[in-house]
């Protein structure tokens, strides 16, 4: 089966990007190099093509009702032109996908979903809609570009009339970028300030070139999926398919803050209530290596002589110079101090920061410590 191509595929090839298949799409993994692109985003500004992501619209007088049942968060808290990070769950509490919901009008929501889950998510939403609202897959209509980094606002200000300072984190505005109607959202997946630009697919190349020209003085660089992954991991952001999936719940993944039972039943709420009462059987934690060694997905995690879990995402942090990882561990093997905390924490979060662990790398158990993400935050 031939992989899909974004509207910017030819641009990436012209720039000499190394292309890979990701989520059913041909995507650039790097241009100048992962480390250089990573550091450019942390210190200046980078430009990403995220057009492989999906966009699904839920609209109509009963759109709020449908969204409140589909997502674990409190949809009533989203004001018009505000965004919210959320997840959808199966009936057993497993995660269908993690998404960002943009409320574009009183009765209109745009849900940005992961590329590999676009069809699954649309079918899941349509199934639970039960003809109450319009559920429309808009993915082919949009291209999604992201400007991320401390100079992102300065670069974008050369291309758009709106006062970008007035757009707060996780808010959006309708406007024009380089003369093209655009939804400008102050969201991102890097841990840096920045904007994600939803533009008509046929104008993607125009916007890309305009951003490149506007960012020349700021040393803007194109950034591929390789640096996007190291950036998101330093920021402690989860990746669907690695850190969360149908076999993990929001409670296990450290997303209890998202779950809002008080708004009424949502798909999976009964299972999550029971899990919260009974306690979780695994817990996602951040891990920082205490000696040389790069933790990778699939490496085993140890507490003393007992294997307690597996790494789900890992890398050598470009900014910290040490190995960092996310992984699931069994609460039953936590240290005694953390076990005592279980008596007052019904969610079962028993691995506290500072808990010593080890990661098996090339048949050696390298010392590591549990830390609370993000691993890196701009001072």
C-alpha positions in Angstrom: 0.0 0.0 0.0 1.4 3.4 -1.0 1.9 5.9 1.8 0.0 9.2 1.7 1.8 12.4 0.9 1.1 15.8 2.4 0.7 18.9 0.2 4.3 19.8 1.1 5.9 16.5 0.0 7.7 18.1 -3.0 9.0 20.9 -0.9 10.5 18.4 1.6 12.2 16.5 -1.3 13.5 19.8 -2.7 15.0 20.6 0.7 16.8 17.3 0.8 14.8 15.9 3.7 15.2 12.2 4.5 11.8 10.7 4.2 10.2 7.9 6.1 6.8 6.3 6.4 5.0 7.3 9.6 1.4 6.6 10.4 0.7 5.8 6.8 2.3 9.0 5.5 5.6 9.9 3.8 7.1 12.4 6.2 10.5 14.1 6.7 12.4 12.6 9.6 15.2 15.2 9.3 16.8 17.9 7.1 20.1 19.2 8.6 20.1 16.7 11.4 18.0 15.9 14.5 20.3 17.6 17.0 20.7 20.8 15.0 16.9 21.0 14.4 16.2 20.3 18.1 18.5 23.0 19.3 17.1 25.5 16.7 13.6 25.1 18.2 14.9 25.4 21.7 16.9 28.5 21.0 15.3 30.2 17.9 12.5 28.8 15.7 11.6 25.8 13.7 9.0 25.1 11.0 7.1 21.8 11.0 4.8 20.1 8.5 2.0 18.4 10.5 -0.4 18.0 7.6 -0.6 14.2 8.3 -2.7 15.0 11.4 -6.5 14.6 11.0 -9.2 17.2 11.6 -12.8 16.1 12.5 -15.6 18.6 12.9 -18.5 18.1 15.3 -21.2 20.7 14.8 -24.9 21.4 15.4 -27.3 22.2 18.3 -26.3 18.9 20.1 -22.6 19.0 19.4 -21.8 19.8 23.0 -23.8 16.9 24.2 -22.0 14.5 21.8 -18.6 15.9 22.8 -19.3 15.6 26.5 -20.0 11.9 26.0 -17.0 11.3 23.7 -14.2 13.0 25.7 -13.1 12.5 29.3 -12.7 16.3 30.0 -15.3 18.9 30.9 -16.3 20.3 27.5 -18.3 23.1 29.2 -15.1 24.7 30.2 -14.0 25.3 26.6 -14.9 28.9 25.6 -15.3 29.9 22.0 -11.8 30.0 20.3 -10.3 28.1 23.2 -8.5 24.7 22.9 -8.4 21.7 25.3 -6.2 18.6 25.4 -8.3 15.5 26.0 -8.6 11.8 25.3 -11.4 9.5 24.1 -11.8 6.1 25.8 -13.2 2.7 25.0 -15.8 1.2 27.3 -13.1 -0.6 29.3 -11.2 2.7 29.9 -8.5 2.1 27.3 -7.5 5.1 25.2 -8.9 5.5 21.7 -6.8 8.6 21.0 -5.5 11.8 22.6 -6.7 14.9 20.8 -6.9 18.7 21.0 -10.4 20.1 20.8 -10.9 23.6 19.4 -14.2 25.3 20.0 -14.7 27.5 16.9 -18.2 28.6 17.7 -21.0 27.9 20.2 -22.1 24.8 18.3 -18.9 23.9 16.4 -15.8 22.0 17.5 -12.8 21.0 15.5 -10.9 17.9 16.9 -7.3 17.4 15.8 -6.5 13.7 15.9 -3.4 11.6 15.4 -2.6 10.7 11.8 -2.7 6.9 12.2 -6.0 7.1 14.1 -7.9 9.4 11.7 -10.2 6.7 10.3 -10.6 4.9 13.6 -11.4 8.2 15.4 -13.9 9.3 12.8 -15.7 5.9 12.9 -15.7 6.0 16.7 -17.2 9.5 16.8 -19.8 8.6 14.2 -20.8 5.5 16.1 -21.4 7.3 19.3 -23.0 10.3 17.7 -26.2 8.5 16.9 -27.3 11.1 14.4 -27.4 13.9 17.0 -24.8 16.2 15.4 -22.8 16.6 12.2 -19.6 14.6 12.3 -17.4 15.5 9.3 -13.9 14.4 8.4 -12.2 17.7 7.3 -8.7 16.3 7.2 -8.2 16.6 3.4 -9.3 20.2 3.5 -6.6 21.3 5.9 -2.8 21.5 5.9 -1.3 22.0 9.4 2.0 23.9 9.8 3.7 24.7 13.1 6.1 27.5 14.1 7.7 26.6 17.4 10.5 28.2 19.4 11.2 31.5 21.3 11.2 33.5 18.0 8.0 31.9 16.7 5.8 34.9 17.6 8.2 37.4 16.1 8.4 35.5 12.8 4.6 35.0 12.6 4.0 38.7 13.4 5.5 39.6 10.0 2.8 37.6 8.2 -0.4 38.3 10.0 -2.4 41.4 11.3 -3.8 39.9 14.6 -2.1 40.9 17.8 -0.4 37.6 18.6 0.4 38.6 22.1 -3.4 38.6 22.8 -3.7 34.9 21.9 -3.0 33.1 25.1 -1.6 29.5 25.4 -4.3 27.0 24.3 -6.4 29.7 22.6 -6.8 30.5 18.9 -7.9 33.2 16.5 -9.3 33.4 13.0 -7.2 35.6 10.7 -4.9 35.7 7.7 -1.4 34.5 7.3 0.4 35.8 4.2 -3.1 36.7 2.8 -4.5 33.2 3.4 -7.5 32.6 5.8 -6.0 30.7 8.8 -6.9 29.3 12.2 -4.0 30.5 14.4 -3.7 28.3 17.5 -1.2 28.9 20.3 -0.6 25.2 20.8 2.3 22.9 20.1 4.1 19.6 20.9 7.6 20.9 21.7 7.5 22.5 25.2 8.3 25.9 23.5 6.1 28.8 22.7 4.6 28.7 19.2 1.7 28.5 16.9 -0.1 25.8 14.8 -1.6 27.1 11.6 -4.6 25.4 10.0 -4.7 26.5 6.4 -6.4 25.4 3.2 -4.5 22.4 1.9 -4.0 24.0 -1.6 -2.3 27.0 0.0 0.2 25.0 2.2 3.2 25.6 0.0 2.5 29.4 -0.1 2.4 29.5 3.7 5.5 27.4 4.1 7.5 29.6 1.7 6.2 32.8 3.4 7.2 31.5 6.9 10.6 30.6 5.6 11.2 34.1 4.2 9.8 35.8 7.3 12.1 33.6 9.5 15.3 34.1 7.6 16.6 36.8 10.1 15.7 34.5 13.0 17.6 31.6 11.4 14.4 29.5 11.0 15.0 25.9 10.0 12.6 23.2 8.8 12.2 20.4 11.4 11.4 16.8 10.9 9.8 14.1 12.9 13.1 13.0 14.6 13.5 16.3 16.4 9.8 16.6 17.0 10.0 13.3 19.0 13.0 14.4 21.1 11.4 17.8 21.7 8.1 16.3 22.9 9.9 13.7 25.1 12.0 16.4 26.8 8.6 18.2 27.4 7.1 15.1 28.8 4.4 14.8 26.1 2.9 11.4 25.4 2.9 9.7 22.0 0.0 7.5 21.0 1.1 4.1 20.1 4.1 4.3 22.4 3.1 5.8 25.8 -0.7 5.4 25.5 -3.0 3.1 23.5 -6.0 0.9 23.8 -4.3 -1.1 26.6 -3.7 1.9 28.8 -6.1 4.2 30.7 -5.8 7.9 31.5 -5.3 7.0 35.2 -2.4 4.7 34.4 -0.9 7.3 32.0 -0.8 10.1 34.6 -3.7 11.9 33.0 -6.1 11.9 36.0 -6.2 15.7 35.8 -8.1 15.4 32.6 -10.9 13.1 33.8 -14.0 14.9 34.8 -16.6 12.5 36.2 -18.9 15.3 37.5 -20.1 16.3 34.0 -22.0 13.0 33.6 -21.2 9.7 32.0 -18.8 9.5 29.1 -17.6 6.4 27.2 -15.4 4.6 29.6 -16.4 6.5 32.8 -17.7 3.4 34.6 -14.5 1.5 34.1 -12.4 4.5 35.1 -14.4 5.0 38.3 -13.9 1.3 39.2 -10.2 1.6 38.5 -9.8 4.7 40.6 -11.5 2.9 43.5 -9.5 -0.3 43.1 -6.1 1.2 42.3 -4.1 1.0 39.1 -1.9 -2.0 38.2 0.7 0.0 36.3 1.9 3.6 36.3 3.6 5.8 33.7 6.7 7.5 35.1 9.5 9.7 33.9 13.0 8.2 34.2 16.3 10.0 34.2 19.5 8.0 33.8 22.1 8.4 36.5 25.0 7.0 34.4 25.9 6.8 30.7 23.3 4.9 28.6 20.4 5.7 26.3 17.1 4.1 27.2 15.0 2.9 24.2 11.5 1.7 23.7 11.2 -1.9 24.9 14.1 -1.8 27.3 13.2 -3.4 30.7 13.0 -1.4 34.0 14.2 -2.9 37.2 13.8 -2.3 41.0 16.6 -4.2 42.6 16.5 -7.8 41.2 13.0 -7.6 40.0 11.8 -6.4 36.6 9.0 -3.9 37.2 8.3 -2.4 33.8 9.2 -1.5 30.3 10.3 1.8 28.6 7.8 3.2 26.2 9.8 6.2 24.9 13.4 7.0 25.4 16.3 9.1 24.0 19.4 11.0 24.9 18.2 14.5 25.8 19.9 17.0 23.5 19.5 19.8 26.1 20.4 17.9 29.3 23.0 15.5 27.9 21.6 12.5 29.7 19.2 9.6 28.9 15.5 10.2 29.6 12.5 8.0 29.2 8.9 7.3 29.9 7.8 3.8 30.9 5.2 1.8 32.8 6.1 0.3 36.1 4.2 -1.9 38.5 3.1 -0.1 41.7 3.4 -3.3 43.7 7.2 -3.0 43.5 7.5 0.6 44.6 9.7 1.6 47.6 8.2 1.5 51.1 7.8 5.3 51.3 5.8 5.3 48.1 3.8 2.3 49.1 2.6 4.1 52.2 1.4 7.0 50.0 -1.0 4.5 48.3 -3.1 4.6 51.4 -4.1 8.2 50.6 -3.9 8.0 46.8 -6.7 6.0 45.4 -5.3 6.4 41.9 -2.4 4.2 42.9 0.4 6.7 42.1 3.1 5.0 44.3 6.3 5.8 42.4 7.3 9.2 43.6 10.1 11.4 42.4 13.4 10.2 43.6 12.6 6.5 43.5 15.7 4.5 42.4 15.3 2.2 39.5 17.5 0.8 36.7 17.2 0.3 33.0 18.7 -2.8 31.3 20.9 -1.5 28.4 23.1 -4.1 26.6 22.8 -6.6 29.4 23.8 -4.0 32.0 21.4 -2.4 34.5 22.2 1.3 34.4 21.0 3.3 37.5 18.1 5.6 37.0 15.7 7.8 39.0 12.0 8.5 38.8 11.4 12.2 38.0 8.3 14.1 37.3 8.2 15.4 33.6 8.8 17.7 32.0 12.5 16.7 31.9 13.4 20.1 30.4 11.7 23.4 30.9 12.9 26.8 29.7 14.0 28.8 32.8 
